[in-house]
Amino acid sequence: MLSSIRYEVTLRSLQVMVVISLACASAASATTFEAISLEGLTRQSDQIVIGHIVETRAYPEGPGHLPGIHTRVRLQVEETLAGQPTTSLEFWVHGGRLGDRMRRVSGQATFRPGEETLVFLFRTPAGVLFPAGMARGKWSLIRAGGEIWVQPSIPLDGGHGEAAPPPSATVEQPSGAALVSGATASGPILLDELRARLRAAMGER
């Protein structure tokens, strides 16, 4: 009788844990962002640069003993669009893989060595850089038709928090590559257009 009671209690506990886990997973996968304009993202950023990812390394905790696995990203800077001019910098993202342990944060940007990217970064009071707007702070570069286009990993007009796959670098001519008033949706825009809008946004600070 006692064993039967223990079994029922254990079974009910497991059922409760499964329900809680599913609820948490559902909440994580349903992460959404409020819409933000390119100008708004710029105002949130202390450093905006273009460069190549040199190294990514995961640590059991983040800078300043932030709990959970974090990844440090080293970037070789090719162009500084805003902030202190530099030839290289380091920034951090939440999550990463450390041996057989993995921490995945919905809506967070991920990076890999050799990748060319444009990043919007904000600086914490401790002086540590993180992507502004999580994955929306990471933009892909597309070289096509003798011009350079840039595209956000996640549309700035809101939506689901999962980063879209990077656009193909073999695109001959981006379709729908038009600026959207007040915000960039999901299509690529010319890098020169981006530079002009960044200068205008920084002038509003």
Summary of the structure (lengths in Angstrom):
residues: 205
radius of gyration: 20.5
end to end distance: 72.0
largest distance: 78.7
contacts: 590
relative contact order: 0.17
helix: 26%
strand: 34%
